Amino acid sequence: MSELPRLTRSLKPFPSFPSTFVWGTATASYQIEGAWHEDGKGTSIWDTFAHTDGKILQGATGDVACDHYHRWEADLDLMADLGVNAYRFSVAWPRVLPTGCAPAEPRGLEFYDRLVDGLLERGIAPYLTLFHWDLPQALEDRGGWMVRDTAERFAEYAGLMGARLGDRVEAWITLNEPLVHSSLGYAFGIHAPGRWLGLTQYPVVHHLLLGHGLAVAALRAAGVRGQVGITNNLAPIRAQDDSAPADLAAAAHYDRFRNRQFVDPILWGRQPFDVEEVYPGSDFSVIRPGDAKVIAEPIDFFGVNYYNPEMVKAPGADNPLGFELVRIEGVPRTGFDWPVVPEALTELLVSLGETYGEALPPLYITENGT
């Protein structure tokens, strides 16, 4: 076996980070827990989706995954060995509320009690995400995020978890990447629950935002000691030709759809576009007086998930979206075929500060790619 090549280039020293800097790792419940029907856990939409023929490559499921439900102590030891001081995890809603609402499953609650206590014993701060896409199937059967009841049940679930863990959790994240869940789960059928609503999916957008606001209020009412916020997947948007007005207009429109529709309502109390124009055919009767104020419930921090920038051009005449995605060339690609552009993270953060100013709370980089 040949020797590994020596690293010959000189490395610049890392800048000094303050002692308060948070170095973390992150997971999602369906990705790691397994134990999909153990100890009273209810079925989630991802359980149903993965068990449906033809939905997942080679029929893979999260039935076992990393078996974290049984191996959590060893997993926390691995985190301690890594030297991280924070762990962002998500609670599986159907593990603690099998039907999405009361009664609660004590064994599910006890699992997260043990997990949080185990983290604290190892000096790792718990950062808890309430919803990372694994909606209880029972709620999906009653309409899922298309109906207001799901937002209200989400608030009850948030209050339950806040009362149970609020004295120990460092930070609470209501929703993870609501844009991804609404678009890939409900509009285009790529993720669970696999619906194909297209541009009629606006009720999902509204009820996710409403659920966030209701959950923030429920966590406050439960007396949680930790910070409360949300995490969005954001991307700098570039026009293919920044001298072409049509491409610039497409980029501005896509930015409103891709980034701002799940930020402006929370920070500014309004959508960045005319929803009836952007989502023709949707049911807009779901919007009720007072909803905007609920959605804009003040938060303590804003989570940013960054993976890559996106490029768009003006759409063709038969494209109702108002933009057309363009491949970014000349850069490395990930296994997902995403462009690797690390400097765009700086671009994104600076842009957030310039756009939202004093309305922007402190930021956490809650996920980042290569």
Order of alpha helices (4+ residues) and beta strands (2+ residues): beta-alpha-alpha-alpha-beta-alpha-alpha-beta-alpha-alpha-beta-alpha-beta-beta-alpha-alpha-alpha-alpha-beta-beta-beta-alpha-beta
